[in-house]
Amino acid sequence: MEMEPRKTRKTRKIGQCLTIPFQALAIKEGFRHSLASMRQPRLASITFDDGSVSALFRWWLRGMGWILRIAPFCFVLALPVVIVCDRFSPWPVAIDALFAYPGQSRVCVGNSSSSESTPDGHHWSVQRSFVLFPRVFTSPSVIVVTATDSAAVTIEESRSFFWFLFVAYTLALIYCVRLVTIFRSKRHAQSNATA
């Protein structure tokens, strides 16, 4: 039986002494990593197959179709509501500003307001848009009256806004009439089929 050289024995002992702390360190790091992963909330991963993606896309298209059908009706109905609201609740600032156009009847076609609170104070802005009759037949434009907390009342005329509003409202009105006509003809055809 031969004895191993001393050098080899020492090398093995040193290797064993080094591997034990490294194993302990690896176990400690693994425990730390698992503890950290337990503390962090896990986010659920959502995956879609091709069938569900196409179904979602079809639902989205159907929803957009309904929005595009309803939007013209809302736009057509909004203008009379704005006109009536302005008649029952006129804005004194706009009435005073429109004295610059004598002999005209105002028709409100839009209003907006905004307010903001900052460390400096409370800031607000109010705006109403009008079409004046019979002036609109000779000079088609929208009169925009704006008042803010920090500036005087301003009056602006916009021909481009008038033509945009005119074209958009006319197209929406045509679309609504056409859709109602189609719906009525379908109802009439169904009632004839059942009779």
Backbone torsions as a table, in degrees:
resi	resn	phi	psi	omega
1	MET	NA	123.3	-177.2
2	GLU	-95.1	144.2	178.1
3	MET	-87.4	142.5	176.8
4	GLU	-74.2	145.2	177.5
5	PRO	-60.2	150.2	-178.5
6	ARG	-59.1	-38.2	-176.9
7	LYS	-60.2	-42.9	-178.9
8	THR	-65.6	-42.3	179.3
9	ARG	-61.1	-43.6	179.6
10	LYS	-63.4	-41.5	179.5
11	THR	-61.3	-42.8	178.8
12	ARG	-62.5	-44.0	-179.7
13	LYS	-62.1	-42.9	179.5
14	ILE	-64.2	-41.3	179.5
15	GLY	-62.9	-42.1	178.5
16	GLN	-66.1	-39.5	179.5
17	CYS	-64.5	-34.5	-179.6
18	LEU	-77.8	-36.6	-176.5
19	THR	-70.3	-32.8	-178.1
20	ILE	-64.2	-48.6	177.3
21	PRO	-63.4	-35.6	178.9
22	PHE	-66.3	-37.9	176.6
23	GLN	-65.2	-42.4	178.7
24	ALA	-62.6	-40.3	178.9
25	LEU	-65.6	-40.4	178.8
26	ALA	-64.2	-40.9	178.1
27	ILE	-64.1	-42.4	-179.8
28	LYS	-62.9	-43.6	179.3
29	GLU	-65.4	-41.1	177.7
30	GLY	-62.5	-40.0	177.5
31	PHE	-64.9	-42.2	178.5
32	ARG	-62.0	-42.3	-179.7
33	HIS	-65.0	-42.4	179.6
34	SER	-67.8	-34.2	177.7
35	LEU	-67.0	-42.1	179.3
36	ALA	-65.6	-39.2	179.4
37	SER	-69.2	-28.3	176.1
38	MET	-71.3	-34.7	-179.4
39	ARG	-71.3	-37.9	-177.2
40	GLN	-75.8	134.4	178.1
41	PRO	-70.9	139.3	-179.9
42	ARG	-90.6	128.0	178.4
43	LEU	-85.0	135.9	179.3
44	ALA	-74.3	133.1	178.4
45	SER	-95.7	130.6	-178.0
46	ILE	-109.1	127.1	177.3
47	THR	-124.2	143.7	179.7
48	PHE	-118.7	138.1	172.6
49	ASP	-87.2	172.8	-175.6
50	ASP	-62.0	-36.2	-179.5
51	GLY	-65.3	-43.0	-179.3
52	SER	-71.4	-33.4	177.4
53	VAL	-64.8	-44.1	179.2
54	SER	-67.0	-34.6	177.1
55	ALA	-66.6	-42.1	177.0
56	LEU	-62.9	-40.2	179.7
57	PHE	-65.3	-39.4	177.2
58	ARG	-63.6	-41.6	177.7
59	TRP	-63.9	-40.3	178.6
60	TRP	-63.0	-44.1	178.4
61	LEU	-62.7	-40.1	179.4
62	ARG	-65.0	-41.8	177.7
63	GLY	-64.2	-43.0	177.8
64	MET	-64.0	-37.1	177.6
65	GLY	-62.1	-42.3	178.8
66	TRP	-67.5	-38.6	178.3
67	ILE	-62.9	-43.5	179.7
68	LEU	-67.7	-26.4	175.8
69	ARG	-76.7	-37.3	-176.0
70	ILE	-80.9	-33.0	-174.8
71	ALA	-56.3	-44.9	178.2
72	PRO	-61.4	-37.9	177.3
73	PHE	-62.7	-43.2	178.7
74	CYS	-62.8	-41.1	-179.6
75	PHE	-66.2	-42.1	-179.7
76	VAL	-66.3	-39.4	-179.2
77	LEU	-77.3	-23.1	-176.7
78	ALA	-66.9	-38.0	-176.4
79	LEU	-63.0	-49.3	175.8
80	PRO	-60.1	-35.0	178.7
81	VAL	-64.0	-43.4	179.2
82	VAL	-63.9	-41.6	179.6
83	ILE	-61.9	-46.5	-179.1
84	VAL	-65.3	-42.7	179.7
85	CYS	-61.7	-38.6	178.8
86	ASP	-68.3	-34.3	179.2
87	ARG	-68.4	-41.0	-178.5
88	PHE	-83.2	-24.2	179.4
89	SER	-134.2	73.6	-178.5
90	PRO	-70.0	152.1	179.1
91	TRP	-95.9	112.7	-175.2
92	PRO	-57.5	-34.9	179.9
93	VAL	-62.1	-43.3	180.0
94	ALA	-68.3	-38.2	179.8
95	ILE	-63.7	-42.7	177.0
96	ASP	-64.0	-39.8	-178.4
97	ALA	-68.9	-32.7	-177.8
98	LEU	-80.2	-0.5	171.6
99	PHE	-64.7	-16.4	176.6
100	ALA	-68.8	-14.1	177.7
101	TYR	-117.5	81.6	-175.2
102	PRO	-71.3	149.9	176.8
103	GLY	73.8	21.5	-178.7
104	GLN	-114.6	148.1	173.9
105	SER	-103.9	128.0	-176.6
106	ARG	-88.2	142.4	171.7
107	VAL	-130.1	114.8	-177.7
108	CYS	-75.6	128.7	-180.0
109	VAL	-116.7	1.8	178.7
110	GLY	-179.2	147.4	173.5
111	ASN	-148.0	152.6	178.0
112	SER	-154.3	154.3	176.7
113	SER	-150.2	150.3	177.8
114	SER	-145.8	149.1	177.2
115	SER	-142.8	149.1	-176.9
116	GLU	-147.5	133.6	176.6
117	SER	-104.1	125.1	178.9
118	THR	-126.3	170.8	175.5
119	PRO	-60.0	-26.1	178.8
120	ASP	-75.0	-26.5	-178.0
121	GLY	152.7	-167.4	-178.7
122	HIS	-101.4	123.3	-179.4
123	HIS	-113.1	138.8	-179.0
124	TRP	-140.1	160.2	178.4
125	SER	-150.8	133.6	179.1
126	VAL	-127.7	139.2	-178.2
127	GLN	-142.3	135.7	173.6
128	ARG	-133.8	143.9	-179.1
129	SER	-114.6	138.4	-175.8
130	PHE	-132.5	150.4	166.4
131	VAL	-113.0	130.4	-176.6
132	LEU	-103.9	129.5	177.8
133	PHE	-107.5	138.7	4.6
134	PRO	-90.7	9.7	-176.4
135	ARG	-59.7	-30.3	-176.0
136	VAL	-61.5	-25.5	-178.9
137	PHE	-75.8	-27.9	179.0
138	THR	-97.7	-32.4	-180.0
139	SER	-137.7	84.5	-176.2
140	PRO	-68.7	111.6	179.2
141	SER	-159.8	161.8	175.3
142	VAL	-105.2	130.9	177.7
143	ILE	-94.8	120.2	-178.3
144	VAL	-108.7	118.8	178.5
145	VAL	-105.1	124.8	-177.4
146	THR	-126.3	135.1	175.2
147	ALA	-132.5	135.6	176.1
148	THR	-128.0	170.4	-179.6
149	ASP	-74.4	-19.7	-173.7
150	SER	-110.9	-4.4	-177.2
151	ALA	-135.6	163.6	178.2
152	ALA	-73.4	166.9	179.5
153	VAL	-67.7	133.2	179.2
154	THR	-115.9	146.2	177.1
155	ILE	-122.6	126.2	179.2
156	GLU	-128.2	146.6	175.5
157	GLU	-111.5	136.4	-178.7
158	SER	-134.6	111.2	175.8
159	ARG	-75.8	-38.9	-177.8
160	SER	-64.0	-39.2	178.3
161	PHE	-65.4	-37.8	177.8
162	PHE	-60.9	-48.2	-177.5
163	TRP	-69.0	-35.6	175.4
164	PHE	-62.5	-46.6	179.7
165	LEU	-63.7	-41.1	-179.6
166	PHE	-62.7	-48.8	-178.7
167	VAL	-65.6	-45.6	-178.2
168	ALA	-63.2	-43.6	-178.6
169	TYR	-68.4	-40.2	179.3
170	THR	-63.3	-45.1	178.9
171	LEU	-63.5	-41.6	179.3
172	ALA	-65.0	-39.8	179.1
173	LEU	-65.4	-43.0	177.5
174	ILE	-61.7	-44.0	179.8
175	TYR	-61.1	-44.2	-179.2
176	CYS	-64.1	-44.5	179.5
177	VAL	-62.4	-42.5	-179.4
178	ARG	-64.3	-43.0	-179.1
179	LEU	-65.6	-40.8	178.5
180	VAL	-65.8	-39.1	178.3
181	THR	-63.5	-43.9	178.0
182	ILE	-61.8	-43.7	-179.2
183	PHE	-63.3	-42.1	179.5
184	ARG	-65.8	-41.0	179.6
185	SER	-65.5	-36.3	176.7
186	LYS	-66.1	-42.5	178.4
187	ARG	-64.0	-39.7	179.7
188	HIS	-65.0	-42.1	178.4
189	ALA	-64.7	-38.9	178.6
190	GLN	-67.0	-40.8	-179.9
191	SER	-68.1	-33.8	176.0
192	ASN	-68.9	-35.9	-179.7
193	ALA	-68.7	-38.1	-179.3
194	THR	-77.6	-24.4	-177.0
195	ALA	-75.8	NA	NA
